[in-house]
Amino acid sequence: MVEARRLLAETDLTVETVGARVGYRDPGYFARRFRRAHGTAPLEWRRAGRTR
């Protein structure tokens, strides 16, 4: 998830592409795991400009 957070913060890659780059074939599963780990969806994380 560290790499996913970095990619979301520093690139314009889609959430689906970020998930694939960090090893999740299913974008929905990646989004669910991200939300469980961070309490927010990947796109919401990006929009908030969070880095940690």
mmCIF file as gemmi writes it, N, C-alpha and C atoms, coordinates in Angstrom:
data_model
loop_
_atom_site.group_PDB
_atom_site.id
_atom_site.type_symbol
_atom_site.label_atom_id
_atom_site.label_alt_id
_atom_site.label_comp_id
_atom_site.label_asym_id
_atom_site.label_entity_id
_atom_site.label_seq_id
_atom_site.pdbx_PDB_ins_code
_atom_site.Cartn_x
_atom_site.Cartn_y
_atom_site.Cartn_z
_atom_site.occupancy
_atom_site.B_iso_or_equiv
_atom_site.pdbx_formal_charge
_atom_site.auth_seq_id
_atom_site.auth_asym_id
_atom_site.pdbx_PDB_model_num
ATOM 1 N N . MET Axp A 1 ? 0.812 -1.202 0 1 0 ? 1 A 1
ATOM 2 C CA . MET Axp A 1 ? 0 0 0 1 0 ? 1 A 1
ATOM 3 C C . MET Axp A 1 ? 0.854 1.265 0 1 0 ? 1 A 1
ATOM 4 N N . VAL Axp A 2 ? 2.077 1.165 0.462 1 0 ? 2 A 1
ATOM 5 C CA . VAL Axp A 2 ? 2.958 2.335 0.437 1 0 ? 2 A 1
ATOM 6 C C . VAL Axp A 2 ? 3.154 2.805 -0.998 1 0 ? 2 A 1
ATOM 7 N N . GLU Axp A 3 ? 3.417 1.864 -1.897 1 0 ? 3 A 1
ATOM 8 C CA . GLU Axp A 3 ? 3.608 2.215 -3.303 1 0 ? 3 A 1
ATOM 9 C C . GLU Axp A 3 ? 2.317 2.743 -3.912 1 0 ? 3 A 1
ATOM 10 N N . ALA Axp A 4 ? 1.192 2.161 -3.551 1 0 ? 4 A 1
ATOM 11 C CA . ALA Axp A 4 ? -0.098 2.638 -4.061 1 0 ? 4 A 1
ATOM 12 C C . ALA Axp A 4 ? -0.338 4.078 -3.628 1 0 ? 4 A 1
ATOM 13 N N . ARG Axp A 5 ? -0.073 4.385 -2.375 1 0 ? 5 A 1
ATOM 14 C CA . ARG Axp A 5 ? -0.25 5.764 -1.9 1 0 ? 5 A 1
ATOM 15 C C . ARG Axp A 5 ? 0.665 6.716 -2.661 1 0 ? 5 A 1
ATOM 16 N N . ARG Axp A 6 ? 1.9 6.297 -2.894 1 0 ? 6 A 1
ATOM 17 C CA . ARG Axp A 6 ? 2.846 7.142 -3.625 1 0 ? 6 A 1
ATOM 18 C C . ARG Axp A 6 ? 2.35 7.398 -5.048 1 0 ? 6 A 1
ATOM 19 N N . LEU Axp A 7 ? 1.937 6.35 -5.721 1 0 ? 7 A 1
ATOM 20 C CA . LEU Axp A 7 ? 1.46 6.501 -7.095 1 0 ? 7 A 1
ATOM 21 C C . LEU Axp A 7 ? 0.216 7.382 -7.166 1 0 ? 7 A 1
ATOM 22 N N . LEU Axp A 8 ? -0.675 7.232 -6.213 1 0 ? 8 A 1
ATOM 23 C CA . LEU Axp A 8 ? -1.873 8.072 -6.199 1 0 ? 8 A 1
ATOM 24 C C . LEU Axp A 8 ? -1.516 9.536 -5.974 1 0 ? 8 A 1
ATOM 25 N N . ALA Axp A 9 ? -0.54 9.79 -5.142 1 0 ? 9 A 1
ATOM 26 C CA . ALA Axp A 9 ? -0.166 11.163 -4.808 1 0 ? 9 A 1
ATOM 27 C C . ALA Axp A 9 ? 0.683 11.821 -5.884 1 0 ? 9 A 1
ATOM 28 N N . GLU Axp A 10 ? 1.526 11.041 -6.558 1 0 ? 10 A 1
ATOM 29 C CA . GLU Axp A 10 ? 2.533 11.632 -7.435 1 0 ? 10 A 1
ATOM 30 C C . GLU Axp A 10 ? 2.289 11.449 -8.924 1 0 ? 10 A 1
ATOM 31 N N . THR Axp A 11 ? 1.265 10.69 -9.307 1 0 ? 11 A 1
ATOM 32 C CA . THR Axp A 11 ? 1.02 10.451 -10.73 1 0 ? 11 A 1
ATOM 33 C C . THR Axp A 11 ? -0.435 10.73 -11.064 1 0 ? 11 A 1
ATOM 34 N N . ASP Axp A 12 ? -0.726 10.712 -12.347 1 0 ? 12 A 1
ATOM 35 C CA . ASP Axp A 12 ? -2.102 10.841 -12.825 1 0 ? 12 A 1
ATOM 36 C C . ASP Axp A 12 ? -2.642 9.501 -13.304 1 0 ? 12 A 1
ATOM 37 N N . LEU Axp A 13 ? -1.997 8.405 -12.895 1 0 ? 13 A 1
ATOM 38 C CA . LEU Axp A 13 ? -2.454 7.075 -13.288 1 0 ? 13 A 1
ATOM 39 C C . LEU Axp A 13 ? -3.849 6.826 -12.728 1 0 ? 13 A 1
ATOM 40 N N . THR Axp A 14 ? -4.635 6.051 -13.46 1 0 ? 14 A 1
ATOM 41 C CA . THR Axp A 14 ? -5.963 5.703 -12.964 1 0 ? 14 A 1
ATOM 42 C C . THR Axp A 14 ? -5.83 4.803 -11.744 1 0 ? 14 A 1
ATOM 43 N N . VAL Axp A 15 ? -6.892 4.751 -10.96 1 0 ? 15 A 1
ATOM 44 C CA . VAL Axp A 15 ? -6.899 3.869 -9.793 1 0 ? 15 A 1
ATOM 45 C C . VAL Axp A 15 ? -6.705 2.418 -10.236 1 0 ? 15 A 1
ATOM 46 N N . GLU Axp A 16 ? -7.305 2.052 -11.349 1 0 ? 16 A 1
ATOM 47 C CA . GLU Axp A 16 ? -7.159 0.702 -11.875 1 0 ? 16 A 1
ATOM 48 C C . GLU Axp A 16 ? -5.702 0.394 -12.201 1 0 ? 16 A 1
ATOM 49 N N . THR Axp A 17 ? -5.006 1.344 -12.82 1 0 ? 17 A 1
ATOM 50 C CA . THR Axp A 17 ? -3.603 1.159 -13.172 1 0 ? 17 A 1
ATOM 51 C C . THR Axp A 17 ? -2.733 1.084 -11.924 1 0 ? 17 A 1
ATOM 52 N N . VAL Axp A 18 ? -3.019 1.921 -10.949 1 0 ? 18 A 1
ATOM 53 C CA . VAL Axp A 18 ? -2.271 1.879 -9.687 1 0 ? 18 A 1
ATOM 54 C C . VAL Axp A 18 ? -2.44 0.511 -9.04 1 0 ? 18 A 1
ATOM 55 N N . GLY Axp A 19 ? -3.671 0.033 -8.976 1 0 ? 19 A 1
ATOM 56 C CA . GLY Axp A 19 ? -3.92 -1.29 -8.404 1 0 ? 19 A 1
ATOM 57 C C . GLY Axp A 19 ? -3.143 -2.372 -9.121 1 0 ? 19 A 1
ATOM 58 N N . ALA Axp A 20 ? -3.146 -2.321 -10.45 1 0 ? 20 A 1
ATOM 59 C CA . ALA Axp A 20 ? -2.417 -3.317 -11.225 1 0 ? 20 A 1
ATOM 60 C C . ALA Axp A 20 ? -0.916 -3.24 -10.968 1 0 ? 20 A 1
ATOM 61 N N . ARG Axp A 21 ? -0.398 -2.045 -10.85 1 0 ? 21 A 1
ATOM 62 C CA . ARG Axp A 21 ? 1.046 -1.879 -10.618 1 0 ? 21 A 1
ATOM 63 C C . ARG Axp A 21 ? 1.486 -2.412 -9.258 1 0 ? 21 A 1
ATOM 64 N N . VAL Axp A 22 ? 0.581 -2.414 -8.305 1 0 ? 22 A 1
ATOM 65 C CA . VAL Axp A 22 ? 0.952 -2.923 -6.98 1 0 ? 22 A 1
ATOM 66 C C . VAL Axp A 22 ? 0.471 -4.357 -6.756 1 0 ? 22 A 1
ATOM 67 N N . GLY Axp A 23 ? -0.003 -4.992 -7.834 1 0 ? 23 A 1
ATOM 68 C CA . GLY Axp A 23 ? -0.266 -6.422 -7.775 1 0 ? 23 A 1
ATOM 69 C C . GLY Axp A 23 ? -1.705 -6.876 -7.657 1 0 ? 23 A 1
ATOM 70 N N . TYR Axp A 24 ? -2.672 -5.989 -7.846 1 0 ? 24 A 1
ATOM 71 C CA . TYR Axp A 24 ? -4.076 -6.36 -7.768 1 0 ? 24 A 1
ATOM 72 C C . TYR Axp A 24 ? -4.652 -6.422 -9.169 1 0 ? 24 A 1
ATOM 73 N N . ARG Axp A 25 ? -5.11 -7.596 -9.58 1 0 ? 25 A 1
ATOM 74 C CA . ARG Axp A 25 ? -5.703 -7.749 -10.913 1 0 ? 25 A 1
ATOM 75 C C . ARG Axp A 25 ? -7.107 -7.157 -10.981 1 0 ? 25 A 1
ATOM 76 N N . ASP Axp A 26 ? -7.82 -7.208 -9.867 1 0 ? 26 A 1
ATOM 77 C CA . ASP Axp A 26 ? -9.206 -6.737 -9.816 1 0 ? 26 A 1
ATOM 78 C C . ASP Axp A 26 ? -9.234 -5.346 -9.185 1 0 ? 26 A 1
ATOM 79 N N . PRO Axp A 27 ? -9.585 -4.315 -9.956 1 0 ? 27 A 1
ATOM 80 C CA . PRO Axp A 27 ? -9.599 -2.953 -9.405 1 0 ? 27 A 1
ATOM 81 C C . PRO Axp A 27 ? -10.564 -2.782 -8.24 1 0 ? 27 A 1
ATOM 82 N N . GLY Axp A 28 ? -11.681 -3.493 -8.26 1 0 ? 28 A 1
ATOM 83 C CA . GLY Axp A 28 ? -12.634 -3.412 -7.158 1 0 ? 28 A 1
ATOM 84 C C . GLY Axp A 28 ? -12.044 -3.963 -5.871 1 0 ? 28 A 1
ATOM 85 N N . TYR Axp A 29 ? -11.319 -5.06 -5.99 1 0 ? 29 A 1
ATOM 86 C CA . TYR Axp A 29 ? -10.683 -5.645 -4.809 1 0 ? 29 A 1
ATOM 87 C C . TYR Axp A 29 ? -9.607 -4.706 -4.279 1 0 ? 29 A 1
ATOM 88 N N . PHE Axp A 30 ? -8.834 -4.108 -5.178 1 0 ? 30 A 1
ATOM 89 C CA . PHE Axp A 30 ? -7.826 -3.133 -4.748 1 0 ? 30 A 1
ATOM 90 C C . PHE Axp A 30 ? -8.487 -1.983 -3.99 1 0 ? 30 A 1
ATOM 91 N N . ALA Axp A 31 ? -9.576 -1.457 -4.524 1 0 ? 31 A 1
ATOM 92 C CA . ALA Axp A 31 ? -10.259 -0.336 -3.876 1 0 ? 31 A 1
ATOM 93 C C . ALA Axp A 31 ? -10.784 -0.737 -2.497 1 0 ? 31 A 1
ATOM 94 N N . ARG Axp A 32 ? -11.332 -1.954 -2.388 1 0 ? 32 A 1
ATOM 95 C CA . ARG Axp A 32 ? -11.823 -2.421 -1.082 1 0 ? 32 A 1
ATOM 96 C C . ARG Axp A 32 ? -10.687 -2.576 -0.082 1 0 ? 32 A 1
ATOM 97 N N . ARG Axp A 33 ? -9.574 -3.146 -0.512 1 0 ? 33 A 1
ATOM 98 C CA . ARG Axp A 33 ? -8.423 -3.32 0.386 1 0 ? 33 A 1
ATOM 99 C C . ARG Axp A 33 ? -7.844 -1.962 0.785 1 0 ? 33 A 1
ATOM 100 N N . PHE Axp A 34 ? -7.781 -1.029 -0.147 1 0 ? 34 A 1
ATOM 101 C CA . PHE Axp A 34 ? -7.265 0.305 0.149 1 0 ? 34 A 1
ATOM 102 C C . PHE Axp A 34 ? -8.172 0.986 1.179 1 0 ? 34 A 1
ATOM 103 N N . ARG Axp A 35 ? -9.48 0.897 0.965 1 0 ? 35 A 1
ATOM 104 C CA . ARG Axp A 35 ? -10.429 1.522 1.88 1 0 ? 35 A 1
ATOM 105 C C . ARG Axp A 35 ? -10.318 0.903 3.273 1 0 ? 35 A 1
ATOM 106 N N . ARG Axp A 36 ? -10.173 -0.4 3.337 1 0 ? 36 A 1
ATOM 107 C CA . ARG Axp A 36 ? -10.048 -1.069 4.631 1 0 ? 36 A 1
ATOM 108 C C . ARG Axp A 36 ? -8.769 -0.632 5.347 1 0 ? 36 A 1
ATOM 109 N N . ALA Axp A 37 ? -7.693 -0.468 4.592 1 0 ? 37 A 1
ATOM 110 C CA . ALA Axp A 37 ? -6.405 -0.091 5.188 1 0 ? 37 A 1
ATOM 111 C C . ALA Axp A 37 ? -6.359 1.379 5.601 1 0 ? 37 A 1
ATOM 112 N N . HIS Axp A 38 ? -7.049 2.25 4.855 1 0 ? 38 A 1
ATOM 113 C CA . HIS Axp A 38 ? -6.893 3.69 5.059 1 0 ? 38 A 1
ATOM 114 C C . HIS Axp A 38 ? -8.18 4.437 5.417 1 0 ? 38 A 1
ATOM 115 N N . GLY Axp A 39 ? -9.294 3.745 5.392 1 0 ? 39 A 1
ATOM 116 C CA . GLY Axp A 39 ? -10.546 4.375 5.77 1 0 ? 39 A 1
ATOM 117 C C . GLY Axp A 39 ? -11.129 5.303 4.718 1 0 ? 39 A 1
ATOM 118 N N . THR Axp A 40 ? -10.585 5.266 3.515 1 0 ? 40 A 1
ATOM 119 C CA . THR Axp A 40 ? -11.073 6.1 2.418 1 0 ? 40 A 1
ATOM 120 C C . THR Axp A 40 ? -10.755 5.413 1.099 1 0 ? 40 A 1
ATOM 121 N N . ALA Axp A 41 ? -11.513 5.747 0.069 1 0 ? 41 A 1
ATOM 122 C CA . ALA Axp A 41 ? -11.28 5.17 -1.25 1 0 ? 41 A 1
ATOM 123 C C . ALA Axp A 41 ? -10.021 5.774 -1.878 1 0 ? 41 A 1
ATOM 124 N N . PRO Axp A 42 ? -9.377 5.051 -2.796 1 0 ? 42 A 1
ATOM 125 C CA . PRO Axp A 42 ? -8.163 5.569 -3.427 1 0 ? 42 A 1
ATOM 126 C C . PRO Axp A 42 ? -8.357 6.935 -4.095 1 0 ? 42 A 1
ATOM 127 N N . LEU Axp A 43 ? -9.461 7.124 -4.792 1 0 ? 43 A 1
ATOM 128 C CA . LEU Axp A 43 ? -9.701 8.398 -5.469 1 0 ? 43 A 1
ATOM 129 C C . LEU Axp A 43 ? -9.913 9.526 -4.459 1 0 ? 43 A 1
ATOM 130 N N . GLU Axp A 44 ? -10.595 9.233 -3.377 1 0 ? 44 A 1
ATOM 131 C CA . GLU Axp A 44 ? -10.778 10.236 -2.33 1 0 ? 44 A 1
ATOM 132 C C . GLU Axp A 44 ? -9.437 10.599 -1.691 1 0 ? 44 A 1
ATOM 133 N N . TRP Axp A 45 ? -8.573 9.596 -1.52 1 0 ? 45 A 1
ATOM 134 C CA . TRP Axp A 45 ? -7.224 9.819 -0.98 1 0 ? 45 A 1
ATOM 135 C C . TRP Axp A 45 ? -6.466 10.797 -1.89 1 0 ? 45 A 1
ATOM 136 N N . ARG Axp A 46 ? -6.534 10.527 -3.19 1 0 ? 46 A 1
ATOM 137 C CA . ARG Axp A 46 ? -5.839 11.393 -4.149 1 0 ? 46 A 1
ATOM 138 C C . ARG Axp A 46 ? -6.386 12.816 -4.095 1 0 ? 46 A 1
ATOM 139 N N . ARG Axp A 47 ? -7.69 12.959 -4.094 1 0 ? 47 A 1
ATOM 140 C CA . ARG Axp A 47 ? -8.314 14.285 -4.083 1 0 ? 47 A 1
ATOM 141 C C . ARG Axp A 47 ? -7.976 15.063 -2.826 1 0 ? 47 A 1
ATOM 142 N N . ALA Axp A 48 ? -7.803 14.361 -1.718 1 0 ? 48 A 1
ATOM 143 C CA . ALA Axp A 48 ? -7.462 15.013 -0.444 1 0 ? 48 A 1
ATOM 144 C C . ALA Axp A 48 ? -5.976 15.403 -0.396 1 0 ? 48 A 1
ATOM 145 N N . GLY Axp A 49 ? -5.181 14.859 -1.332 1 0 ? 49 A 1
ATOM 146 C CA . GLY Axp A 49 ? -3.766 15.191 -1.376 1 0 ? 49 A 1
ATOM 147 C C . GLY Axp A 49 ? -2.963 14.611 -0.232 1 0 ? 49 A 1
ATOM 148 N N . ARG Axp A 50 ? -3.407 13.494 0.292 1 0 ? 50 A 1
ATOM 149 C CA . ARG Axp A 50 ? -2.718 12.868 1.418 1 0 ? 50 A 1
ATOM 150 C C . ARG Axp A 50 ? -1.423 12.217 0.967 1 0 ? 50 A 1
ATOM 151 N N . THR Axp A 51 ? -0.464 12.17 1.874 1 0 ? 51 A 1
ATOM 152 C CA . THR Axp A 51 ? 0.815 11.536 1.566 1 0 ? 51 A 1
ATOM 153 C C . THR Axp A 51 ? 1.132 10.388 2.503 1 0 ? 51 A 1
ATOM 154 N N . ARG Axp A 52 ? 0.404 10.23 3.582 1 0 ? 52 A 1
ATOM 155 C CA . ARG Axp A 52 ? 0.679 9.123 4.508 1 0 ? 52 A 1
ATOM 156 C C . ARG Axp A 52 ? -0.545 8.29 4.718 1 0 ? 52 A 1
